Amino acid sequence: MKPKILQHVHLPPLLATPLHAHYDVHPLWQEADPQAFLSAHGEEFSGYLTSARFGVDVATLDKMPALKVISSFGVGTDALPLEAARARGIAVGYTPEVLNDCVADTAFGLVLDVARRLSAADRFVRRGDWLQGQYPLATKVSGKRLGILGLGRIGQVVARRASGFDMEVRYHNRRPNPAVPYTYEATLESLASWADFLVVVSAGGPETRKLVSADVLRALGPKGFLVNVSRGSVIDEEALVQALESGGIAGAGLDVFEAEPNVPARLLTLDNVVLLPHLASATFETRQAMADLVVENLDAFYASGAVRTSP
């Protein structure tokens, strides 16, 4: 018999064929009352399929006494109950590395867009405003200073992208990384004060909640730009809105928000912010690689008792 897998949320069709070929998959997201279904049938499933955005909570784990493996579509782990899973001996798989390039590309695309005001210029042309006069000057990117919050796998790829623009790179982590050639800033405020662009690529979760505070934004200053491709929770969103409205910072490029897909209405009215619908890894190639790794983690677990990539 095929192992029974409970699918928490709708995931890309790329996953459908390989999953259903090897597993008995039930779409929990289609149930009218998911909690009632879990109470009645949770004990039947040994595997759980979810995404980095939605994860799984401990209450759900408690309703699945036979659960042995969780396979998550994405690189973030802040929505996964790792300690509870370890305590029960549940293997957890996720999809690191395969999305590094596309997330870094998006981060740098936002750097270019918000500094050169490309999206705003597109709106300028579409409105017919070019007929009335020239578009205002923007900010050069090449040769500027790039600060990175979170110099992990993706952050290091962002830093390599910056080298092509002759940018100096510094970073802030919980601790210095002796393996990288970039200067470490001991505090996020000192990094923001130094940087022309502050790119946020840190993990989400309680430890980083509102880490980019009003004080950090003040340090970044009226000529500084903020880019976030990590989690909306890392930024104090109200402080960011105020800084953008008042000119406290020059602009922002955001792929993530605190209460997705809800974006603060005040951001929608501003021309100095670029807003994306959490699409950093959303290319055909990367989503295929992520889907493949989700299945590979399940296959590896059911063959050997261990996932291929675990947090």
Residue pairs with C-beta under 8 A, 6 or more apart in sequence:
1 24
2 22
2 23
2 24
3 22
3 23
3 24
3 46
3 47
3 298
3 302
4 23
4 24
4 26
4 44
4 45
4 46
4 47
5 19
5 23
5 24
5 25
5 26
5 45
5 46
5 47
5 48
5 49
5 298
6 25
6 26
6 28
6 42
6 45
6 47
6 48
6 49
6 64
7 25
7 26
7 27
7 28
7 29
7 49
7 50
8 28
8 29
8 48
8 49
8 50
8 51
8 54
8 56
8 60
9 28
9 29
9 50
9 51
9 53
9 54
10 27
10 29
11 49
11 51
11 73
11 291
11 294
12 73
12 287
12 291
14 287
14 288
14 291
15 49
15 73
15 291
15 294
15 295
18 291
18 292
18 295
19 25
19 49
19 295
19 298
22 295
22 298
22 299
23 47
23 298
25 49
26 41
26 45
28 34
28 37
28 38
31 37
35 63
38 60
38 63
38 64
39 63
42 60
42 63
42 64
42 65
43 63
43 64
43 65
43 66
44 66
45 64
45 66
45 67
46 66
46 67
46 68
46 69
47 67
47 68
47 69
47 70
47 71
47 298
47 301
47 302
48 56
48 60
48 64
48 67
48 69
48 70
48 71
49 70
49 71
49 72
49 73
49 294
49 298
50 56
50 70
50 71
50 72
50 73
50 80
51 72
51 73
51 74
52 72
52 73
52 74
52 75
52 76
52 77
52 79
52 80
52 94
53 74
53 76
53 79
53 260
53 278
54 79
55 72
55 78
55 79
55 80
55 81
56 70
56 79
56 80
56 81
57 81
58 81
58 84
61 67
61 81
61 84
61 85
61 88
61 90
67 88
67 90
68 89
68 90
68 91
68 301
69 90
69 91
69 92
69 93
69 297
69 298
69 301
69 302
69 307
70 80
70 85
70 90
70 91
70 92
70 93
71 93
71 94
71 294
71 295
71 297
71 298
71 301
71 307
72 80
72 92
72 93
72 94
72 95
72 294
73 95
73 290
73 291
73 294
74 94
74 95
74 99
74 281
74 290
75 94
75 95
75 96
75 99
75 154
76 94
76 203
76 204
76 231
77 92
77 94
77 203
77 205
77 311
78 203
78 204
78 205
78 231
78 233
79 204
80 92
80 94
80 311
82 92
82 311
85 91
85 92
91 301
91 305
91 306
91 307
91 310
92 307
92 310
92 311
93 293
93 294
93 297
93 298
93 300
93 301
93 307
93 308
93 309
93 310
94 297
94 309
94 310
94 311
95 289
95 290
95 293
95 294
95 309
96 153
96 309
97 153
97 309
98 286
98 289
98 290
98 293
99 154
99 280
99 281
99 286
99 289
99 290
100 153
100 154
100 157
101 157
101 286
102 280
102 281
102 282
102 283
102 285
102 286
103 154
103 157
103 201
103 229
103 280
103 281
104 154
104 157
104 158
104 160
104 161
105 161
106 229
106 255
106 276
106 279
106 280
106 281
107 154
107 158
107 161
107 199
107 201
107 227
107 229
107 280
108 158
108 161
108 162
109 253
110 227
110 229
110 253
110 254
110 255
110 274
110 276
111 141
111 146
111 197
111 199
111 225
111 227
111 253
112 118
112 141
113 119
113 253
113 274
114 225
114 227
114 251
114 252
114 253
114 272
114 273
114 274
115 138
115 139
115 140
115 141
115 197
115 225
115 251
116 138
116 139
116 141
117 135
117 136
117 138
117 251
117 271
117 272
119 274
120 271
120 272
121 135
121 138
123 271
124 130
124 135
129 135
139 223
139 225
139 250
141 165
141 167
141 197
142 165
142 166
142 167
143 165
143 166
143 167
144 165
144 167
144 168
144 196
144 197
145 167
145 168
145 169
145 170
145 194
145 195
145 196
145 197
146 158
146 159
146 162
146 167
146 168
146 169
146 170
146 195
146 196
146 197
146 199
147 169
147 170
147 171
147 172
147 185
147 191
147 192
147 194
147 195
147 197
147 198
147 199
148 155
148 158
148 159
148 169
148 170
148 171
148 172
148 182
148 198
148 199
148 201
149 155
149 171
149 172
149 188
149 191
149 198
149 199
149 200
149 201
149 202
149 211
149 212
149 234
150 171
150 173
150 200
150 201
150 202
150 203
150 230
151 159
151 171
151 172
151 173
151 177
151 180
151 182
151 201
152 173
152 201
152 202
152 203
154 201
154 229
155 171
155 199
155 201
156 180
158 199
158 201
159 169
159 171
159 180
159 182
162 169
163 169
167 197
169 182
169 183
170 182
170 183
170 184
170 185
170 191
170 194
170 195
171 177
171 180
171 182
171 183
171 184
171 185
171 191
172 184
172 185
172 186
172 187
172 188
172 190
172 191
173 184
176 184
177 184
185 191
185 194
188 211
188 212
188 216
189 215
189 216
189 219
190 219
191 198
192 198
192 216
192 217
192 219
192 220
192 221
192 224
193 219
193 220
193 221
195 220
195 224
196 223
196 224
196 225
197 224
197 225
197 226
197 227
198 212
198 216
198 220
198 224
198 225
198 226
198 227
199 227
199 228
199 229
200 212
200 226
200 227
200 228
200 229
200 230
200 234
200 235
201 229
201 230
202 208
202 211
202 230
202 231
202 234
203 230
203 231
204 230
204 231
204 233
204 234
205 231
205 233
208 231
208 233
208 234
209 233
209 234
210 233
210 234
210 235
210 236
211 234
211 235
212 226
212 228
212 234
212 235
212 236
212 240
213 236
213 239
214 236
214 239
214 242
214 243
217 226
217 236
217 239
217 240
217 243
217 248
217 249
218 243
218 248
220 226
220 249
221 248
221 249
222 247
222 248
222 249
222 250
223 250
224 249
224 250
225 249
225 250
225 251
225 252
225 253
226 235
226 240
226 249
226 251
226 252
226 253
227 252
227 253
227 254
228 234
228 235
228 252
228 253
228 254
228 255
228 256
229 255
229 256
229 280
230 256
231 256
232 254
232 256
232 257
232 258
232 259
232 260
233 258
235 258
237 257
237 258
237 264
240 252
241 264
241 266
241 267
242 248
243 249
244 251
244 252
244 267
244 270
244 272
244 273
245 266
245 270
250 272
251 272
251 273
251 274
252 272
252 273
252 274
253 273
253 274
253 276
254 267
254 273
254 274
254 275
254 276
255 276
255 277
255 278
255 279
255 280
256 278
257 263
257 264
257 278
260 278
261 277
261 278
263 275
267 273
267 275
268 275
281 287
281 290
293 308
293 309
296 308
297 307
297 308
297 309
298 307
300 306
300 307
300 308
301 307
